[in-house]
Amino acid sequence: MTEPTSPNRSTAGQRTASRPGRGRVLLVEDDLHERNLLALMLRTNGWSVVEAGTGVELLEWIGIVSSSSQRIFDVVLSDVVMPDLSTLEVLSGWRYGGWSVPFLVVTAHDDPAVHAEARTLGAETVLLKPVQERDLCEALARAVARNDAQAAPPDHASVDGPAAPVRRIGSRSAS
């Protein structure tokens, strides 16, 4: 098992040996046993995983990602209840930073109010612990695919023909 990684010891962009390229997951779980289990499930299914153990580490990663011009993670998977800062507290400011990475939540609490609040605050999916490996991987794959589809620029050439030249302000010719 790998030791939990903190933002100060970045492994962003790290790939796994088995089926690389599935996607990069920021896994946030304060319970070491649960985090190791989830990380093993993900890595076994070809996901690259960076682990964090607290809500504060999650906020640190959000800061790193927000200041980066590169897409460091394809999806975030986070437990709801953590001792320092809950995922719901993090989600309350999540989209204000302009970070569009899908956010999935796992929880042992089968409380519809918590699930509804997580979705209202921006969680794409709420998974109930113990999460089944197949359900987890399918939810992650759907979230990444949906996010990739939304981020893809429209193919204007196929609809409107070739794109018109762009005219720069203060310029006489099109570039």
JOLINMO-V876817 format. One record per residue. N is the residue number from 0. BURIAL is b if it has 24 or more other ideal C-beta (glycine too) atoms within 12 Angstrom, else e. D_LAST is the distance of its C-alpha to the last C-alpha in whole Angstrom. Layout:
[[N,BURIAL,D_LAST] [N,BURIAL,D_LAST]]
//
This chain:
[[0,e,53] [1,e,50] [2,e,51] [3,b,49] [4,b,46] [5,e,45] [6,b,41] [7,e,43] [8,e,43] [9,e,40] [10,b,40] [11,b,36] [12,e,35] [13,e,38] [14,e,39] [15,b,42] [16,e,44] [17,e,45] [18,e,42] [19,e,39] [20,e,36] [21,b,37] [22,b,36] [23,b,37] [24,b,39] [25,b,40] [26,b,44] [27,b,46] [28,b,49] [29,b,52] [30,b,55] [31,e,55] [32,e,57] [33,b,54] [34,b,51] [35,e,52] [36,b,53] [37,b,50] [38,b,48] [39,e,50] [40,b,49] [41,b,46] [42,b,46] [43,e,48] [44,b,46] [45,e,43] [46,b,41] [47,b,40] [48,b,42] [49,b,42] [50,b,45] [51,b,46] [52,b,49] [53,b,49] [54,b,47] [55,e,46] [56,b,44] [57,b,42] [58,b,41] [59,b,40] [60,b,38] [61,b,36] [62,e,35] [63,b,34] [64,b,32] [65,e,31] [66,e,30] [67,e,28] [68,e,25] [69,e,26] [70,e,28] [71,b,32] [72,b,34] [73,b,33] [74,b,36] [75,b,39] [76,b,43] [77,b,45] [78,b,49] [79,b,50] [80,b,52] [81,b,52] [82,e,55] [83,e,52] [84,b,49] [85,b,49] [86,b,46] [87,b,46] [88,e,46] [89,b,43] [90,b,42] [91,e,42] [92,e,39] [93,b,37] [94,e,34] [95,e,34] [96,e,33] [97,e,30] [98,b,31] [99,b,30] [100,b,33] [101,b,35] [102,b,39] [103,b,42] [104,b,45] [105,b,49] [106,b,52] [107,e,56] [108,e,56] [109,e,57] [110,e,56] [111,e,54] [112,e,53] [113,b,52] [114,e,50] [115,e,49] [116,e,48] [117,b,46] [118,e,44] [119,e,43] [120,b,42] [121,b,39] [122,b,41] [123,b,40] [124,b,43] [125,b,47] [126,b,49] [127,b,53] [128,b,54] [129,e,56] [130,b,53] [131,e,53] [132,e,51] [133,e,49] [134,e,48] [135,b,47] [136,b,45] [137,e,44] [138,b,43] [139,b,40] [140,b,39] [141,e,38] [142,b,37] [143,b,34] [144,e,33] [145,e,33] [146,b,31] [147,e,29] [148,e,28] [149,e,27] [150,e,25] [151,e,23] [152,e,20] [153,e,20] [154,e,20] [155,e,18] [156,e,17] [157,e,21] [158,e,22] [159,e,19] [160,e,18] [161,e,14] [162,e,12] [163,e,10] [164,e,6] [165,e,6] [166,e,6] [167,e,7] [168,e,11] [169,e,12] [170,e,9] [171,e,9] [172,e,6] [173,e,4] [174,e,0]]
//
